[in-house]
């Protein structure tokens, strides 16, 4: 049976085969599934009770109800989108299977597309129960945000893929010794993304840096929606433009690092 072409030789069958491989890996390990559910649930419960306390003692947060829980949910989309992408990539590094994949008909773009789909699957497993907990325990319905939620989600997932592609390329080139960057890079940008506070809180020179990050626009947009009941389409369009640049740059960086890894022979060494 011939593969279904998508664009310039990209095969839907090869992408689907990779997604199926990662799906079976996920189902074969109950700790993997538990981890996807455990941390989002823990976060929303912890921050939900914190918000309850603040709401009872602060007129601002009582008026801006849901900002903390909303920020936690959107942050988890950003973080787990990147982690879901990177974990699937690391599965190949840990199994020393990456060299085999790169010698197969599988194209690098098909490999990355399959990782993107798996990041969405992993994200859904963790975040959907998290949003249901927020609804039933704290009466915060993130789905009530409507169409703006789609804009928030798309911008955050695009950023998570950009970071995931880039850090995967770094691990590919430098081996598993660079694995720690997978877990830490997103936390490095967390203070500048202004998740729990507005950009105006930052020193002026850091505000310029913050506005170069797409998540900053998303969290500012979320606060404008929840506090002022205003959807800032200009913020979402600006975030989308920056994300387009970041995604293009991350694809280019991954392919460059892949070529370098092939020259250095690190694919065959299992990333050590």
Order of alpha helices (4+ residues) and beta strands (2+ residues): alpha-alpha-alpha-alpha-alpha-alpha-alpha-alpha-alpha-alpha-alpha
